[in-house]
Amino acid sequence: MNSTLDGNQSSHPFCLLTFGNLETVDFCLLEVLIIVFLTVLIISGNIIVIFVFHCAPLLNHHTTSYFIQTMAYADLLVGVSCLVPSLSLLHYPLPVEESLTCQVFGFVVSVLKSVSMASLACISIDRYIAITKPLTYNTLVTPWRLRVCIFLIWLYSTLVFLPSFFHWGKPGYHGDVFQWCAESWHTDPYFTLFIVVMLYAPAALIVCFTYFNIFRICQQHTKEISERQARFSSQSGETGEVQTCPDKRYAMVLFRITSVFYILWLPYIIYFLLESSTGHSNRFASFLTTWLAISNSFCNCVIYSLSNSVFQRGLKRLSGAMCTSCASQTIAKDPYTVRSKDPLNGCHI
């Protein structure tokens, strides 16, 4: 179990955040609080996102909604997976031995976060095609091709991290809350380089290239529109409001999501590279960078809800539908309540 140390049955559990042992507590209190708090936020936030997407058809008009919903499902599974270390830290018995549990947990979370990273790269490619090839976009990007792309994302992410089961090395530090993963499962510089070359570097390069060109093209379009409006207003004597590129606002929402993703993942990637190349590890740094990266699974919900007006309307309509459902149940239980003749509102926009 998590609380058993190597040869001496110590009364203190194995904890990554060791700021001094608490004599009255027989589990890792600080780790449990952090992981349980993040787990609740990730699960609840992504369930709301998934429900809003199903209740707001306008959100599905953008092809990027396929990838955003894929990220939401992947992030939801991350939250569900985090229940495993939470229960272990609270000394619940594990169904299989600790070494296999932590390997499977580390592999699953690595695959799920890889799906998010690849989805962000595909979103940037989708927006790049929409702006550079607007006339042929609908023929190039079809629902069938999007589904195939999503399937390939899951397959590719699984294949990249599958060698971790064949003694190639540790794919990350997600399982380090288990003692076996932290002390007996080590990173390998060649496997780390393989992950960087096959996943981290291509995804980052694609995102940088596409968004740089998207904003450059939008800036050119805005400049051309303002010049045309200036010539028209000088001829007619009327002043008009300068219009911006219509795709720029939506691209900014997606760019914020992508930026926050890489900001939260950058410390993890840097530590992963340093630890693999030097061989020196720090338990506090590995825990902090790992769970900072995992917290991104909740940040996506917050950014999208604050940045997208259609999503905000869908969220309001969903909360209104839930309140209406609760009110209808109250009316059904109280025969003396006057019932409204208006039909109950659905969640469609």
URPEFEN-V959289 format. One line per field, one symbol per residue. phi: phi as a letter, one per 20 degrees, with the letter a starting at -180 (. if undefined). Layout:
phi=???
This chain:
phi=.feeegddfffeffcfedeofefecdbfffffffffffffffffffffgfffffecgffefefffffffffffffffffffffffffffemffefcfffffffffffffffffffffffffffffgffffeecffdgfefddgfffffffffffffffffefgfedmfpefrdfeffeffffddddfcfffffffffecffffffffffffffffffffffffffffffffffffendddffedffefffffffffgfffgfffefgffffgffffeeneccffffffffeffffffefgfffffeddfffffffffffffffffffffffffdfeefefeffffeded
